[in-house]
């Protein structure tokens, strides 16, 4: 089970931090991703953080559209994955969801809505 929170209405240029609380998944042992789906668009991967103990550990990756603005991180002790979003733009408006990477359909939660508008 994955539960996202932290979304809301924010003005352009503002910031939000999303949280993904997991149960049944150990975030440090799985590649974890944040995804988003805007109205009328396909779901896309926003950010990904590899599991520990692999050659790619620590090498977070981001969609080009959010590079330099979003940061994915995890708290291994709390088993939570975060997405810090800065300098938000109207085009960031979407439902944000977390899942393992690549995603498994059984883990999709309800997501958290982010609306960027003045």
C-alpha positions, 0 to 999 in steps of 0.5 A, a space after each residue: 500500500 502506498 499513500 501520497 499526501 502533501 498536494 494542494 493549491 499553490 501559486 506559480 513559483 511556490 513550493 510543495 513537499 509530497 510524501 509517500 508513506 508505504 506499507 509492505 514495501 521497503 523503500 530502500 530495497 526498491 527503486 522508487 518513483 514519483 509519477 504524475 498524470 495531468 488531465 487528458 495526458 498519459 501518466 509520466 515518470 517525474 523522478 526516480 531514486 534507485 535502491 541502496 546497494 546497487 551500482 546506481 545507488 544515489 543516482 536520482 533521475 528526473 524528467 527534463 521538465 522538472 530537472 533543477 526544480 524537483 528533488 526526490 529523496 527517502 527516509 529509510 527509517 520512516 520508510 517514506 519517499 519525498 518529492 520536494 517541488 520548487 519553482 512550481 509552474 502551471 504545467 506542473 498541475 497534475 495528480 501525483 502518485 508514487 510507485 516502485 520503478 518500473 511501476 506495478 499496478 497493484 501499488 497505485 494509490 489515490 495520489 495527491 492533487 497539485 494545482 499551480 495557479 495564480 
